[in-house]
């Protein structure tokens, strides 16, 4: 009897000891974690989060930033994202009604991307301020109204907060083009001398970055001397490549990850093709700015480009030239987004007749086979996708619900 009591008492004490040990261990770990800053915790979790294994199809999809119609996630929108598997979406006025609607829309888009690819989307808008402000209730001070860097920083900070609240994580701004009185971008520019403009540009970029919204300066190297909007259907030609010193100063200070390109034929570099479709032009761009920046086209489905090239030619040429992000907004009709995608497939299928009747999803297999004879093209897709995915892990994981 005494022996039984001894074992009961001993066993209970041992159980309590083990229980207390685990409680103490748990409390210690919680205390240690709570002493860390939220940024440190998030960074540690993000670092340990495995990246999804992407097929070549997924990687090519990450190079697309696409527009779509509607203000909610319809079966058509879901099908578009599931087919192309884009790296990002572009929101225009046609997609925006009010704050609650926009938050629901973006959450739905992110959910599709996470389920289909396992990566969050870049969600982009043009919230330059002034006449180009897609979200009516978000901060919209015009660039030319900003007087100094301090004001620019505060404006950008508020703007980024407004964007981030609804789920937008990328702003296609600021506009760094020259501000000649006759330029069609004059009303969207800083309208100051280069030194003053530089300080304001730096403030805008810094304010966005601090709030976790990616700024995308535009349009390198500039629509200098272009008096009309090329979106109207006429491709602009200029004789000389513009002075890029202002862009370089901004990029050197800010180290932004993206830069949007202009769609101009700079005849001194390439007398035939606009910059995003020109291998000579893009070679010069990379020489001037390096290979760390991701180069984004303006809308490749613009009237000006489609007046001179087929959609298939546009897609293949931009990939060959080394554009990292293919923006296809599809304005005013988003049917052109799928037409662009299909046209690229058909263009590539010319080299692989066996794929002529392939489904839309076969585009990437076609490209892979076609690229066997063009190692440079395949490597460019891989390199661009790798940089995009790395950037997403560093900058978007915190807002994608993964941590």
N, C-alpha and C positions, 0 to 999 in steps of 0.2 A: 504493500500500500504506500509506504513512504517513498519507494522507488518511483511509483507512478506519479506521485505528487511532485517529486523532484523534476522528472522529465517534463511535466506540464508547465511548471514554473519556468524551467530553463528554456523550453520551447517558446513560451510567450515572451520572455525577455529577449530572446534572439530575434523573434519576429518584430518586436517593437524597435529593436536596435536597427534592423535592416530597413524598416519603414522610415525611421528618423534619418537614417543615412541618405535615403533617396530624397526625402523632403529637403534635407540640408543641401544636397547636391543641386536639386532643382532650384532652390532659392538662390544659391550662389551663382548659378548660370544666368538666372533672370537678372540678378543684381548687376552682374558683369555686363550683360547686354544692354541694360538700361543706362549704364554709364557711357555707352557709346553714342555718338551722334547718329541721327537717322540716316544721314548720307553715307556714313561708314557702314551701317548695317545693310542698306540697300546695295551698296557697292559690293559688299562681300557676297550677298545672295546672288546678285547679277553675275558675278565672276564664276560662281559655282553652277549657274543655270546652263545646262547643256544646250547648244544650238541644234536646231533640227537638221537632219540629214536631207539636203536638197538635191533633187535631180537636176539635170541640165535644163529641163523644162521649167522648174521652179526658179532657177537662177536667171534665166532670160526674162521671166515674168517680173522679177524684182527690178528690172531696168525700166519698166513702164510706169508712168504716172498718168492716170486716165481720168477723163470726165465721164459723167453719166447723167441721165435725166431723172427727174423726180425728187420728191422730198421725203421719201421713205424707202426702206429696203423692200423692194418688190421682187417677185420671182425672176424678173428680167435682170434686175441689178445683181441679184445673187448669182444668176447664171453667168453674167459678164465677169464678175470677180472670180468665180470658180474656174472659168475657162482660161482667162488671161493670167490669173494669179499675180496681179500687179504689186509692185512695191509700194505704190501710193495712189491716192485719189486727189483730184482737184475739185474743190467746191466752188461753184459759181452762184450767181444770184438765183438761178432756177432751182437750186437745191436748198435754199435758205428761207424759212418763214419766221421762226421765232426761236428763242433760246431753248425751250423745252424740246421742240421738234428737232432742232439741230443736234442736241445732245443725244437724243434717242437714235437719230440717223447714224451718227458717227459710231456710237456704241455697237449698233447692228453691223456696220461695215467692219469694224475691228473684230467682231465675233466671227464673221465669215473668214477673214484672213487668218485668224488664229486656228480655226478648224481646218482650213484647206491647206495652208502652208506652214503654220506654226510660227509665223512672224507677224508683228504688228505693222500697220500701214503708216506711211507718211501721209498725214492729212493736211493738205496745203490749201491756202487761200491767197488771193491778192488783196492784202489789207495794207496798201501803201500809205493810206491817209489821203485826204482831199478827194478828188474826183474818182479815184479807184479805191473803193472801200466796200468789199463784198458783204460784210456783216454790219448792218446799219447801227446796231446798238454798241458795237465795239469802238474803242478809241480811234479817232479818224482825223487827227491834226495833219494838215498838208505838210509835205516836206519843206516847202518854201517858207512856211510860217515858223519854222524852228530857228531860234536865234543862236543857240550855242550848244555845246556838248552836254552840259548838265540838264538843260531842258529836254534835249533829244533823248537822253537816258531815261528820264522820268516818263516821258510820253511812251517810249518803247516798252518800258516796264509795265505800265498800265495796259497798253495794247496787248502785250503778251499774256498778261493775266486774264484779260477778257477772252482771248483766243483759247488759252489752255483750259479755262473753265468749261468750255463746251466740247473740248477734245481735239481742237486743232493744234498740231504740233510743228507746223512749218508755215512760214510766211514768205511769200515770194516778193521780197522787198529787202533793202531800199533800192531805189532807182539811182544808179551811179552814172548814167549817161550824161554827156555834155548838155549845157543849158543854153545853147544858142537860141536867140529869139525866134528864128525861123524853124527850129526843130519841132517835130510833132510831139516830142516828149517834154517840151518846155514847161508846161503847166504841172508836170509831175516831178520836176527836178528841184534841186536845192536853190538854184538861182543866186549863187554866191560865188566868190572867188574860190580857187582850189583849196587854199589853206582852211578857210572857214567851213567849206563843204566837207573837208576831211574830218574835222572835229565833230561835226553833226553826224556824219555817217558812222563814225566810231561809236558815238553815243547810242545811236539806234541799234546797232548790231550788239553792243554790250548789254543793253537793256533786254533785248529778246533772249539772248543766250543765258542771262542770269535767271530768267524765269522758265527756262527749259523749252523754249520755242526756237526752232532752227530758222535763222534768217538766210535768205537766198538773194544776195545782191545780183543786180541785173543792169544792162544786158551787155556783156563783154563782147567785143571791145567798145561798143557804143553805136547808137544810131546817129552819130554826128553828121550833120548836114542833110539828114533825111527829113523832108518837109511833110510827108504824108504817112499815114498809118499803113504799114504793109499788110495788115489783116484785111484791108479792103480789096486785095487781089492783085496788086502790082508789086513785083519783086524789086527791092531797092538795089541800085548799083552805086558804088562810090569808087573813086579812083584809088585812093590811098588807104592804108590800114591806119586807124586812128592812133593818137598818142595814148598809151595805156598806163602812163605813170600814175594817174589818180587811182585806177583800179589796183595797181600793184601796191601802192601805199596803204590802201584800205585792207588788202589781203594780208600784207606783211604784219600789220598791227593786230588784226582781228582773227586771223587763221580760221576763217569760216570754212565749213566742209563742202559747201556747194556754191556754184556760180552759174547763173543762167547766161546763155549765149544769145547774141543778136542773129537775125536771119538776113544778113546783108551780103551781097557779092562784093568783096574787096578786090578790085581788079588787079592791084599790084601783087597780090598773093595768088589768087586764082580767078582768072577772068570769066570763068564759066559758072561755078557753083557757089551757092551761099555757104557761109562758114560751117554750119553743122553737117553739111553734106560733102565737105571738101577735106580730103586727106591732107593736102598741103596746108590748108588753113588750120586744121586741128593740130597738125604737127607744130606749127608756129605757136599756137596757144599753149600747148604743153611745154614748149621750150621756154616761153615767157613766164609761165606760172607754176611749172612743176607738175608732178604726177599725183600729188596728195589730194588735190581738189577734185571733187566729182562734178563733171560738166553736164549741165542740164540744157536741153534744147528749149526753145519757146515752142509754141504749138506747131507740131509737125503736120497737122491736118489743116493748116491755115490756107485760105484761098490763094495767097500769093505763091505758096509752094505747089499747090495742086494745079495751078495754072501752067506750071512748067514741067512737072514731073508726075509720074504715076505714083500711087500710094506705095506700091511695091518698091519702086526705085528710091523713094524717100526713106523707107525703112531700112533697106539694105545699105544704102549709102551712108546713113547716119551711124549704123552699127560699124561699118567698115572704117569710117573716119575716126571712131573712138569716142563717140558721145556716150556718157554713162547712164543718163536718165532721159528716156524718150517720152516727152510730154505730148499726149494726144488728148486735147480737151474736147474736141467734137462740138464746136459751137458754130451755128446754133442748133444743129441736129447731131445727136450723139450716135446716130447710126454709123457715122463715119469712123467711130472708134473700132467697131467690129469689122468694118470694111478695110480699115488700115491693117488690122491684125490678119485678116484673111488674105489681103493683097500681098503682105510680106510672105505668108505661107506659100502662095502661088508663085511668087517670084523665086523663092528658094527651090520650089519643087521642079523648076525648069531643069535643074541640074540632076534631079533624082526623079525620073518619070514614074518609077514604081510608087511614088508617094502621091501621084497626081490626084487620086481619089481619097486621100487621107482625111481623117476628121480634123477639125480645128485643133484639137489637142495634139495632133501629130506635127505641128509646126516645129517644135523644138527638136524632135527626132530628125526632121528634115534638115534643120540648121546644123545639127551635129554631124550628119553625114556629109552635107555640102561643105562643111568646114574642114573635113579631113584633108582636102586639098588646099586649105587656107588656114594653116595653123594659127596665123596671126589673128584671124577673126575669132576663132574659138577661144584663144587665150584672152582676147579683149573682153569677151562675155564673162569668162571666169573671173578675170581680175576685177571688172566692174562690180559683179555680183558679190564677190568676197569683200570688197570695200563697203558696199551697201549694207551687207549683213553685219559686218563688224560695227559700223556706225549705229545701226539699229540697236545692237546689244548695248553699246555705250550710252546712247541718248534716249531711246524710246522705251526700254524695258520698264522703267519706273512708272510710266503712265499706261502700261498695257495690261496690268493686272497679273503680271508674272512673278513679282517679288513676294 
